[in-house]
Amino acid sequence: MPITYQTEEIKIDIVGQKINLQQVTNVDEVFDDLISKDSCDEMVKDEQIPYWTEIWPSSIGLCMHLNTISEEINGSRVLELGCGLGLPSIYAGFLNPKSVKATDYLEDALTFCKSNWLLNHSSNIFETARFDWRSPNLIMKSYDVLLAADIVYEDRMVTSVFDFLVKNLVSVQVFILSDPDRKTCSALLEKLQGSGDFFISEFNYDVVWREVKTSIRVFEIRAT
């Protein structure tokens, strides 16, 4: 049987902007459900680990950075990769974008993201789409700003995200990536810098979430 999510609504204050989020409370049960599945199950074979059920400090750090570049979001077409619960997309929605599209590989994440958008916004500029950057099916020239919080958390993602950016970043203004100083993200940045095709700026934010302070790196990545 499909897992039943238990939820609660919480409020997050990011640089004075209050955001309402519906989050999963039975996270351990969700992970246990995946572990209990047969090794032949598609979710297990494709390692569809439900990290999306958590609010990660990197998503808060990304929002803090968006606050500093609100003029670049104003009037832009924004696309988020690996949206999870949708915090960066929701925050971007307060900065007067032309449109916001949130994408994720897992349908359950998109369901929560849609609900969370509606908790905070009444505008119709928002949509979601299932998207796997290993086999891209979106037209990147339709967007100006790409957002991603902590998506390079495993070795297998370094090459796939690199290939995605090589193919698509020339069509957009900037890709903004946040990360809690993972080695895997550093490996991606080294590949990008080594290619000579990208200009990368780094910014740093201290995020306090659940009484724990985490140093978050935010990168603006642009095609040269």
C-alpha positions in Angstrom: 0.0 0.0 0.0 1.2 3.6 -0.7 2.7 5.3 2.3 0.3 7.7 4.2 2.0 11.0 4.9 1.4 12.7 8.2 1.8 16.4 8.0 1.9 19.7 9.9 1.9 23.3 8.8 4.9 25.4 10.0 6.0 29.0 9.5 9.5 30.0 8.4 10.7 33.6 8.6 13.4 34.3 5.9 14.7 37.9 6.0 11.4 39.1 7.3 9.3 37.2 4.8 7.0 34.7 6.5 6.3 31.5 4.6 3.8 28.8 5.4 4.8 25.2 4.6 3.1 21.9 4.9 5.8 19.3 5.8 5.9 15.6 6.5 6.2 14.6 10.1 6.5 10.8 9.8 9.8 11.0 7.9 11.3 7.9 9.5 8.3 5.9 8.5 8.6 7.1 4.9 12.3 6.0 4.8 11.5 2.7 6.4 8.8 2.1 3.7 11.5 2.5 1.0 13.9 0.2 2.8 11.3 -2.5 3.1 10.6 -2.7 -0.6 12.0 -5.5 -2.8 15.3 -4.9 -4.6 13.4 -5.1 -7.9 11.1 -2.3 -7.0 11.5 0.7 -9.4 11.9 3.1 -6.5 14.8 1.0 -5.0 16.5 0.4 -8.3 16.5 4.1 -9.2 17.4 5.1 -5.6 14.4 7.3 -5.2 15.2 8.3 -1.7 12.6 10.6 -0.2 14.9 13.4 0.8 12.2 15.8 -0.4 10.3 15.3 2.9 12.8 17.4 4.8 13.5 21.2 4.8 17.2 21.5 4.1 19.3 24.4 5.3 20.5 24.9 1.7 17.0 25.8 0.6 16.9 28.5 3.3 20.4 29.8 2.2 19.2 29.9 -1.4 16.2 32.1 -0.4 18.5 34.4 1.6 20.6 34.9 -1.5 17.5 35.5 -3.7 16.6 38.4 -1.3 19.9 40.1 -2.3 19.3 39.8 -6.0 15.6 40.5 -6.1 16.1 42.8 -9.1 17.3 39.8 -11.1 14.2 37.8 -10.2 11.8 40.7 -10.9 10.2 40.0 -14.3 12.2 36.8 -14.8 10.9 33.3 -15.7 12.2 31.1 -12.9 12.7 27.3 -12.9 13.6 25.3 -9.8 15.3 21.9 -10.2 14.6 19.3 -7.4 12.0 21.5 -5.7 11.1 19.1 -2.9 8.6 21.0 -0.6 9.1 24.1 -2.8 10.7 26.7 -0.4 12.9 28.5 -3.0 10.1 28.6 -5.6 7.7 30.0 -3.0 10.2 32.6 -1.9 11.0 33.6 -5.5 7.2 34.1 -5.9 7.4 37.1 -3.5 10.0 38.8 -5.7 7.7 39.7 -8.7 8.8 37.1 -11.2 7.0 36.7 -14.5 6.5 33.0 -13.9 7.7 30.2 -11.6 8.0 26.5 -12.5 9.0 23.9 -9.9 10.2 20.6 -11.0 11.1 17.3 -9.3 11.7 13.7 -10.2 9.1 12.5 -7.7 5.3 13.1 -8.0 4.7 13.2 -4.3 7.2 16.1 -3.9 5.3 18.0 -6.6 2.0 17.4 -4.9 3.4 19.0 -1.7 5.0 21.8 -3.6 1.7 22.7 -5.2 -0.1 22.8 -1.9 2.7 24.9 -0.3 2.6 27.4 -3.1 -1.2 27.8 -2.5 -0.6 28.4 1.2 1.4 31.5 0.3 0.3 32.8 -3.1 -2.9 33.4 -5.0 -1.4 34.3 -8.4 -1.6 31.9 -11.3 2.0 32.3 -12.4 3.0 29.0 -10.9 3.2 25.4 -12.3 4.9 22.2 -11.6 6.4 19.5 -13.9 8.0 16.1 -13.4 11.6 16.4 -14.6 14.7 14.2 -14.7 17.8 16.1 -15.7 19.4 12.8 -16.8 17.0 12.9 -19.8 15.9 16.5 -20.1 12.5 17.2 -21.6 12.1 20.9 -20.9 13.1 23.8 -23.2 15.6 25.8 -21.2 15.3 28.9 -23.4 11.9 29.4 -21.9 13.5 30.4 -18.6 15.8 33.1 -17.3 16.9 31.9 -13.9 17.4 28.3 -12.7 17.4 27.5 -9.0 18.6 24.4 -7.2 19.2 23.7 -3.5 21.5 20.9 -2.5 20.9 18.7 -5.5 24.5 17.4 -5.9 24.5 15.2 -2.8 25.8 11.9 -4.4 28.7 11.1 -6.7 26.4 9.9 -9.5 24.8 13.4 -9.8 28.0 15.2 -10.6 28.2 14.1 -14.2 24.5 14.3 -14.9 24.2 17.9 -13.6 27.4 18.9 -15.4 26.1 17.5 -18.7 22.7 19.2 -18.1 24.4 22.6 -17.6 26.7 22.2 -20.6 23.7 21.6 -22.8 21.3 24.2 -21.3 22.9 27.0 -19.4 23.8 29.1 -22.5 20.0 29.6 -22.9 19.5 31.1 -19.4 20.9 34.1 -17.5 22.1 32.3 -14.4 22.0 29.0 -12.5 21.9 29.6 -8.7 23.0 26.6 -6.7 23.2 26.3 -2.9 25.1 23.6 -1.0 26.4 22.9 2.5 30.0 22.3 1.3 29.6 18.8 0.0 32.6 17.2 -1.7 30.3 16.2 -4.5 29.3 19.8 -5.2 33.0 20.8 -5.1 33.6 18.1 -7.8 30.9 19.6 -10.0 32.3 23.1 -9.6 35.8 21.9 -10.5 34.4 20.3 -13.7 32.6 23.5 -14.6 35.6 25.7 -14.0 37.9 23.2 -15.9 35.6 23.4 -18.9 36.3 27.1 -19.3 32.7 27.6 -20.4 31.4 29.0 -17.1 31.9 32.0 -14.8 31.2 31.2 -11.1 30.6 33.6 -8.2 30.4 32.3 -4.6 28.5 33.8 -1.7 28.2 32.5 1.9 25.4 32.5 4.4 25.0 31.2 7.9 21.7 29.4 8.3 20.1 28.5 11.6 17.6 25.7 11.3 16.3 23.7 14.2 18.8 25.4 16.4 21.7 24.2 14.3 23.9 26.6 12.4 25.0 25.5 9.0 27.3 27.4 6.6 25.8 27.4 3.2 27.6 28.2 -0.1 25.6 29.8 -2.9 27.0 29.9 -6.4 25.9 32.0 -9.3 26.9 30.1 -12.4 26.8 31.8 -15.8 27.9 30.8 -19.3 31.0 32.7 -20.4 
